């Protein structure tokens, strides 16, 4: 195959994420035990609507206060919510830096507006290697829905057969493959490195 573009998920591919940090921060502010949050938090319809940009952070905050039965100020909610992002994954970022003059690089992430605003400020340098960062909350659909992949491919202007897609979730990998992309499930930076070495 002729590789004309690489598309990367962000969470656990380029940026290390940890949901436990959210619960720790919310528990600290609200007094609700972490175990209760773990048992009641779900990636439910409201979570997915938040990632599609159908509801904003204020409404999602209110939803969580009801479902988890915790009381947080909006500022405390946002602080904990953004604490999911730990740090860039240095090995992968260095690989992106070595590639960005050789092949177009893109990111495709399921994320809400709050997370997007946070990483644009905090990880601007690391994400500057991408030609474009496609975010579900801007696009009105989320992985593994075909629409988000097709929108990204149309914007990039490449056929799916000329793309390698990297993601940590098997369901997103299978959706990309179904559309004709070469897709690699990322368990560690080694998976990215080995794929790149095989093609470049």
N, C-alpha and C positions, 0 to 999 in steps of 0.2 A: 504493500500500500504506500501511497504518497501522503505523508503527513503534512497537512497545511495549517493546522491549528491544534493547540492543546487547551483543554478546558479543565479547570480544577474546582472542585468543591473547596470551601474555606474551612469549615469546622472539622477539626481532627485530620485535616490534610495540610493546610497552610497555617492555621491558628489552632493551638491546643485549647480544647474546651473542657469544662468540668462542671456538670450540673450540681454537684455537691456543694460547690462554693455559693451557689444561689441560695440553697436551703440553709446553709450556715449563716449567711448574712440576714436572711429573712427571719430565721429563728432568733437571732440575737436581738433584732429590733422588735419582734412581735411577741416573743415568749412562747410561741407555739413550738413544741418539740420537733426536731428534725425528722424523727420517725413518722410523725403524723403527716408532715409535708410529703415525705416519700410515698406514703400510702395513698394520699389523696390527689397529688398532682398528676395530671394526665395531659398527654398531647391530644386534647379533645377538639371538638369543633371550633371552639373559641381560639384555641392555640393556632389551629390551621388558618382560621380567618385572619388572625393577627399577622401570620406570615404571608398571606395573600394581599395584605394591605386593605382588607375590608373593614377592619376596626383598628383604631389607634391604641396607643399605650394606655391612655386613661381608662378606656372601656375594658381593656384586658385586665388592668389592675383591679377594677371593680369586680370583674368575674372571679379573679383569684381570691379576693377577700371573702367572697361568698363560698366558693368551693373548698378552700382550705380552712376557712373560718379563722382568718388572721386579720389584724388591723395594722396597716402600714400607711404612712404618708406616701404620696406619690413619689417623692424624692427618695424615700427609703426603698420603695419598690424598684425604682430605676437603678439605684445603686447595686442592689442585689442582682437584678436581672442582667445587668452588664458585667457582673463579676464572673459570669460564665466563661468569659474569655481570659485565659491564663497568660499566654504569651505566644508570639510567632514560633513556629517550628523551624529552628535555625537551619537545619540541614536542607530542608525543602526550599526555604527562602534563598539560600545560596545557590541551589540548583536553578531556581527561577532567574536569578541574577545572571547566571552563565548562559541562559537560554534566550533571554528577551531580545537580543540582537540577531538571533538565528531563526526564530519562528514566532508567529503571533501567539501570545498567551492571554487567556481569558479566565475569569472566575464565574461560577454559577452557584449561587448559594440560596438555600432556604433561610430567610432571615426577616425580621421585622424592622421597622424604621428605627427603633431605639438602638438596636444592635448595629445597624448600618451606620448611624450617626456616630456611635462610639468608635467603631473600627476606623472610620474615615479620619478621625482626629488622632487616634492612638497609634494606628499602624499604617499611617500614610506612606512612609518610606517603603515598607515591605510590600504594600499593595500597588506601588507605583510601577512594578514590573508588568502589570496586566494592562492590556489595551482597553479593556472594559470589564467592570465587575457587574454582572447581572444579578439582581436581587429579586427574590420572589415577591416582596411587598411592592415593588415597582411594576412588576409584570402581571400581577393579578392571577398567577398560578404558581404552583410549587411542585418540586420533584416529589414523587415520580410521575406527575401528570405530564403527558406528552407535550402539551401546549408550551410549557416553559422551555423545553429543549428546542422545539421548533422555532420559537421566537428568537432564541439565542443564535441558532444556526442561520436563520434568515438575516439577522443583523450582521453576523460575521461574513456571510456570503460564501460559505463552503458547503460541500456535500457532506452528509454524515459519515460516509465512507472514508473521508480524509481527515477525520478528527479522532484524537485519543482523549477520553474523558476519565477523570480520576475522582473517586468518591469513596467515603468510608462505609456507606450503607449498601448492602446487597440489593435492596429493592430499587435503589436509584441506578445501580449498575445494570440491572436487568432491563430497566426501562430504556436506558441509553442504547443497550445492545439491540433491543427490539426495533429501534429506529435506524439501526445500521452503523452505529458508532463502535469503534474499539473501546472497550471500557475496562478499567482496572480498579479492583477494590483495594483500598489503601488501609493496611493494618499498621504500617510504620513507614517512615521515609524510605526505607529500603525498597519497598514496592514501587515507589515513584522512580527511584534511581535506577532500578533494574530495567524498568520499561524504557526509560529514556536511553539507557545504554544500548538497548537492543535495537533502537530505531535511529540513533544519531551517532 
